[in-house]
């Protein structure tokens, strides 16, 4: 799996308005005419609306503006929350037990060309997370036509989670160690470690559990010989290895700490699929993919190969998604990313209040923007009517006794 450096997204920023002094022959602009014709209370409300409208644009996640220099700056409101929810989640690939858990929505853009015009055609990725005080659970949901080819992972969807381990590990270049292949070691790349979980579906039966197993863990590696849900670490795209494998690696207690399962909503056989049922569904059927994972908050890793989660603290995560678009096999670098930088992952304590998800606070969808616009317009109309009524001269009161 390769998560490579992507061209940065352009973040929307407020621009200062320049004053243009009108010459003696210049005609008033539309804004000047509007300001002159509009009563003062309405003018104030109109300016307030413009300010709110501007804040809506700034609150959106990663915007793309070809006229500005490309950069990638994530909004502080865009984050993934793992709330405390004990005894709720069963890792089986099904999303029924996640129905009441809020998720964060992210657009999936090509990692090599982070352009909204080239976004994944199936729509946004939904990321949900919870923990029970012992394990942390993840649910990834993304729409897509059913695609499965037995034994050919690159003809099937695939997902990966990447976490910062070393304090100097960057999202770009998968840790950012400058060493080249053959020269990178745990010592020379110290502080650039990232932890990666990668799940490919070519040999994975829907609804079955994969990942850490006794056979591979006895060998002291992060391998999964059955379903290719592997546990890796990396210092850069050229220096990545299964846990317990690599230069100067002590494999005495390395293991695959992840478990996971997958499902597609078009599959209607729920009694338990077996290998003979492959390809398990009809190719091209529309629906939603569900990828569900779990891992202990803390592991027995002693070699900076696993991220260690702490309740009440934030970690950093990135999400990648591969899909055989138009039936074409994907390559390692041919994937979609949910962000162009690290996403904060909050492991909430039991006593803390739930933080808002990025889909509600991190970005304004069209329905929210329209509702706010309608509210502001209605308020302006009400104030205008009140203003006109106040300006109308009151009719003198004539007692009926004098008639």
Residue pairs with C-beta under 8 A, 6 or more apart in sequence:
1 160
1 196
1 198
1 232
1 240
1 320
1 332
2 174
2 237
2 332
2 333
2 335
3 111
3 160
3 162
3 171
3 174
3 196
3 237
3 318
3 320
3 335
3 337
4 111
4 112
4 173
4 174
4 237
4 333
5 172
5 173
6 72
6 109
6 110
6 111
6 112
6 113
6 114
6 172
6 337
6 340
7 70
7 112
7 113
7 114
7 340
8 70
8 71
8 72
8 114
8 340
9 62
9 63
9 64
9 70
9 71
9 72
9 109
9 114
9 340
10 62
10 63
10 64
10 65
10 66
10 68
10 69
10 70
10 71
11 62
11 63
11 71
11 72
11 73
11 75
12 57
12 58
12 60
12 63
12 65
13 58
13 68
14 54
14 58
22 28
22 29
22 32
28 36
34 46
35 43
38 46
39 384
39 387
41 383
41 384
41 387
42 380
42 383
42 384
42 387
45 376
45 379
45 380
45 383
46 380
48 376
49 373
49 376
49 380
52 372
52 376
53 373
56 364
56 369
56 372
57 63
59 75
59 77
59 362
59 363
59 364
60 75
60 363
60 364
61 74
61 75
61 78
61 106
61 107
61 358
61 362
61 363
62 72
62 74
62 107
62 109
62 114
62 339
62 340
63 116
64 114
64 115
64 116
64 117
72 114
72 340
72 341
73 341
74 339
74 340
74 341
74 342
74 343
75 362
75 363
77 356
77 358
77 361
77 362
78 104
78 339
78 343
78 344
78 358
78 362
78 363
79 104
79 314
79 343
79 344
79 345
79 346
79 355
79 358
79 362
80 104
80 127
80 129
80 317
80 343
80 344
80 345
80 346
80 357
80 358
81 102
81 104
81 129
81 346
81 348
81 354
81 355
81 357
82 129
82 130
82 131
82 136
82 137
82 345
82 346
82 347
82 348
83 101
83 129
83 130
83 131
83 348
83 354
84 130
84 131
84 132
84 133
84 311
84 348
84 349
84 350
85 101
85 130
85 131
85 132
86 132
86 133
87 132
88 97
88 101
88 130
88 132
89 97
89 98
89 130
89 132
89 137
89 292
89 294
90 97
91 137
91 209
91 259
91 260
91 261
91 292
91 293
91 294
92 207
92 209
92 261
92 263
92 292
93 206
93 207
93 261
93 262
93 263
93 290
93 291
93 292
94 207
94 263
94 290
94 292
95 139
95 141
95 263
95 290
95 292
98 128
98 139
101 128
101 130
101 139
102 128
102 354
102 356
102 357
102 359
102 360
103 126
103 127
103 128
103 139
103 141
103 357
103 359
104 126
104 127
104 128
104 357
104 358
104 359
104 362
105 124
105 125
105 126
105 127
105 357
105 358
105 359
105 363
106 124
106 125
106 127
106 319
106 338
106 339
106 343
106 358
107 116
107 119
107 120
107 124
107 125
107 338
108 119
108 120
108 122
108 124
108 125
108 142
108 321
108 336
108 337
108 338
109 115
109 116
109 118
109 119
109 120
109 336
109 337
109 340
110 118
110 335
110 336
110 337
111 320
111 333
111 335
111 336
111 337
112 333
112 334
114 337
114 340
119 336
120 142
120 321
120 323
120 336
121 325
122 142
122 143
122 144
122 145
122 323
123 142
123 143
124 142
125 140
125 141
125 142
125 319
125 321
125 338
126 139
126 140
126 141
126 142
127 138
127 139
127 140
127 319
127 338
128 138
128 139
128 140
128 141
129 136
129 137
129 138
129 139
129 345
130 136
130 137
131 137
131 297
131 309
131 311
131 347
131 348
133 297
133 311
133 350
134 296
134 297
135 294
135 295
135 296
135 297
136 294
136 295
136 296
136 297
136 309
136 347
137 292
137 293
137 294
138 161
138 291
138 292
138 293
138 294
139 290
139 291
139 292
139 293
140 159
140 289
140 290
140 291
140 292
140 319
140 321
141 288
141 289
141 290
141 291
142 288
142 289
142 321
143 286
143 287
143 288
143 289
144 157
144 287
144 288
144 289
144 323
145 283
145 284
145 285
145 286
145 287
146 264
146 266
146 267
146 281
146 282
146 283
146 284
146 285
146 286
146 287
147 155
147 156
147 157
147 283
147 284
147 323
147 324
147 327
148 155
148 156
148 201
148 278
148 279
148 280
148 281
148 283
149 155
149 156
149 202
149 279
150 202
150 203
150 278
150 279
151 202
151 203
152 202
152 329
153 200
153 201
153 202
153 203
153 228
154 200
154 202
154 322
154 324
154 329
154 330
154 331
155 202
155 324
155 327
155 329
156 200
156 201
156 202
156 324
157 201
157 289
157 321
157 322
157 323
157 324
158 198
158 199
158 200
158 201
158 321
158 322
158 330
158 335
159 198
159 199
159 291
159 319
159 320
159 321
159 322
160 196
160 197
160 198
160 199
160 319
160 320
160 335
161 196
161 197
161 293
161 317
161 318
161 319
162 171
162 174
162 194
162 195
162 196
162 317
162 318
162 319
162 320
163 194
163 195
163 196
163 307
163 315
163 316
163 317
163 318
163 345
164 171
164 194
164 307
164 315
164 316
164 317
164 342
165 193
165 194
165 195
165 233
165 304
165 305
165 306
165 307
166 175
166 190
166 191
166 192
166 193
166 194
166 304
167 191
168 176
168 191
168 192
169 175
169 176
169 191
169 192
169 193
169 194
170 176
170 192
171 316
171 318
171 339
171 340
171 341
171 342
172 341
173 236
173 237
174 194
174 234
174 235
174 236
174 237
174 240
175 189
175 192
175 193
175 194
175 234
175 235
175 236
176 192
176 236
177 184
177 188
177 189
177 192
177 235
177 236
177 239
178 236
179 185
179 188
179 189
179 235
179 236
179 239
180 238
181 238
181 239
184 235
184 236
184 238
184 239
184 247
185 247
185 248
186 246
186 247
186 248
186 249
186 303
186 304
187 248
189 235
189 236
189 239
190 304
192 235
192 236
193 233
193 234
193 235
193 304
193 305
194 233
194 234
194 235
195 231
195 232
195 233
195 305
195 306
195 307
196 231
196 232
196 233
196 234
196 240
197 229
197 230
197 231
197 232
197 258
197 260
197 293
197 295
198 228
198 229
198 230
198 232
199 210
199 227
199 228
199 229
199 230
199 260
199 262
199 291
199 293
200 228
200 229
201 262
202 228
203 226
203 227
203 228
204 210
204 227
204 228
204 229
204 261
204 262
205 227
205 273
205 274
205 275
205 277
205 278
205 280
206 261
206 262
206 263
206 264
206 267
206 273
206 280
206 281
207 261
207 262
207 263
207 270
207 272
207 273
208 227
208 261
208 273
209 259
209 260
209 261
210 224
210 226
210 227
210 228
210 229
210 259
210 260
210 261
211 224
211 227
211 229
211 231
211 256
211 258
211 259
211 260
211 293
212 224
212 231
212 255
212 256
212 257
212 258
212 259
213 224
213 225
213 226
213 256
215 225
216 222
216 223
216 224
216 225
216 255
216 256
217 255
217 256
219 244
219 251
220 244
220 251
220 252
220 253
220 254
220 255
221 242
221 243
221 244
221 245
221 251
221 254
221 255
221 256
222 230
222 231
222 232
222 233
222 242
222 243
222 244
222 245
222 254
222 255
222 256
222 305
223 230
223 242
223 256
224 230
224 256
229 256
229 258
229 259
229 260
229 293
230 242
230 256
231 242
231 243
231 255
231 256
231 257
231 258
231 306
232 240
232 241
232 242
232 243
233 240
233 241
233 243
233 246
233 304
233 305
233 306
234 240
234 241
239 246
241 249
243 254
243 255
243 256
243 301
243 305
243 306
244 251
244 254
244 255
244 305
245 251
245 254
249 303
250 302
250 303
253 300
253 301
253 302
254 301
254 303
254 305
255 300
257 295
257 296
257 299
257 301
257 306
258 293
258 294
258 295
259 293
259 294
259 295
260 291
260 292
260 293
260 294
261 292
262 289
262 290
262 291
262 292
263 289
263 290
263 292
264 281
264 285
264 287
264 288
264 289
264 290
265 287
265 288
265 290
266 281
266 282
266 285
266 286
266 287
267 273
267 280
267 281
269 277
269 280
273 280
297 308
297 309
297 310
297 311
297 347
298 308
298 309
299 306
299 308
301 308
307 315
309 315
309 347
310 347
311 347
311 348
311 349
312 347
312 348
312 349
312 352
313 347
314 344
314 345
314 346
314 347
315 344
315 345
315 347
316 342
316 343
316 344
316 345
317 342
317 343
317 344
317 345
318 337
318 338
318 339
318 341
318 342
318 343
319 337
319 338
319 339
319 343
320 335
320 336
320 337
320 338
321 335
321 336
321 337
321 338
322 330
322 334
322 335
322 336
323 330
323 336
324 330
346 355
348 354
348 355
356 362
359 365
364 372
